[in-house]
Amino acid sequence: MTLSNALAQDAKRVLQATVESIWGYGFTVANRLFHPQVNFWSSPGQQHILVIAPHPDDEAIGCAGTLIRHKRGGDEVCVAYITDGRQSRALGLDAQEMVRRRRQEAEAGAKALDIDRFEWFGFPEGEWTVGQLQPRLQALIKEFVPHIIYAPSRIDFHPEHQKVAYALAQLLSIEPVESPTIQIRIYQIHVPLTPSLTNLVVDTSAVATESAAVLSVYVTQYESISRTVRQRRYAALLYGVEKQAEEFWQLSAHRYCLLHSLPPTDWSAHTFRGLRFRPFSDPLAYLHGFSERRRLAGLTQSASGQR
């Protein structure tokens, strides 16, 4: 790298850090003005925690720090990786090599998280059906008997994330899998939940180093996961914690099913927007789809007294 290129790269980094600081100040102001009301995470221990990851790396993006805290609190953690991630075109890898690398990265991530159970479903990304997923997921839920399921949702634009959410909701609506004791915690994958939906926050400041180590194993997905830490810093400022925080929308199984009662074909892919690789447009991810988030929050709240 020439001196001029090095200087240009340094200038870009300084500019991006400055922009992130400006947005971060906005989140600090929002905390002081609006005082978002949320519950903060705690665990009694000895719980079964199931994470449903549409792709290898979604568990790290969505809840790595939380899972580390679950493990330290004495909970048993299982991660189910639904697809093989073959449609990623990162690093110019072909589909076969991408599958091999992503399986390898998932195993390394699971080791870094120290999870108790690794379940690789590995359906070919973009080529599986809800009918194929549900029997395997049903068997896992019946055997593992989770107290909490961390899951994706329709608050997203990625078709695989939405499809997995729909499959889970349809499964939970079928007896005898549905249980009023199961709590669903929707995690975010670059698309912010925002205070319109977030009702549970986990302070992951104390495990920030370990969480970063989990993210770092996903080398092929660097461009995708690099914005994750930025999002966690914004959450810390918004909810008044020290360094980093992870946000969730906790629902009963019934309310999660209600949220996903319509098939993904009826959900617009353009309703929500995620954070981009660079921070310049970050506020748009929080503002885009604001009215839809409020509508969905009202939909599930109006059903809270039904079950």
SULRA-V408363 format. One record per backbone hydrogen bond with DSSP energy under -1.0 kcal/mol. CO is the residue of the C=O (numbers start at 1). NH is the residue of the N-H. Records with the same first field share a line. If there is no record, write none. Layout:
CO->NH + NH
This chain:
2->6
3->7
4->8
5->9
6->10
7->11
8->12
9->13
10->14
11->15
12->16
13->17
14->18
15->19
16->20
17->21
18->22
19->23
20->24
21->25
22->26
23->27
24->28
25->29
26->30
27->31
28->32
29->33
30->34
31->35
39->201
47->76
48->147 + 148
49->78
50->150
51->80
53->82
54->83
55->58
57->61
58->62
59->63
60->64
63->67
64->68
65->69
66->70
67->71
68->72
69->73
70->75
71->74
74->46
76->49
77->116 + 117
78->51
79->119
80->53
81->121 + 122
82->123
85->88
89->92
90->93
94->98
95->99
96->100
97->101
98->102
99->103
100->104
101->105
102->106
103->107
104->108
105->109
106->110
107->111
108->112
109->113
110->114 + 115
117->79
119->81
123->84
124->127
129->133
130->134
133->137
134->138
135->139
136->140
137->141
138->142
139->143
140->144
141->145
147->183
148->50
149->185
150->52
151->187
154->156
158->162
159->163
160->164
161->165
162->166
163->167
164->168
165->169
166->170
167->171
168->172
169->173
171->174
174->177 + 178
179->182
183->149
184->251
185->151
186->249
190->275
194->197 + 198
199->39
200->248
201->41
202->246
204->207
205->208
207->211
208->212
209->213
210->214
211->215
212->216
214->217
215->218
217->219
219->222
221->225
222->226
225->228
227->231
228->232
229->233
230->234
231->235
232->236 + 245
233->237
234->238
235->239
236->241
244->204
246->202
248->199 + 200
249->186
251->184
252->256
253->257
254->258
255->259
256->260
258->261
263->266
264->267
279->282
281->284
282->285
283->287
284->288
287->290
289->293
290->294
291->295
292->296
293->297
294->298
295->299
296->300
297->301
298->302
301->304
303->306
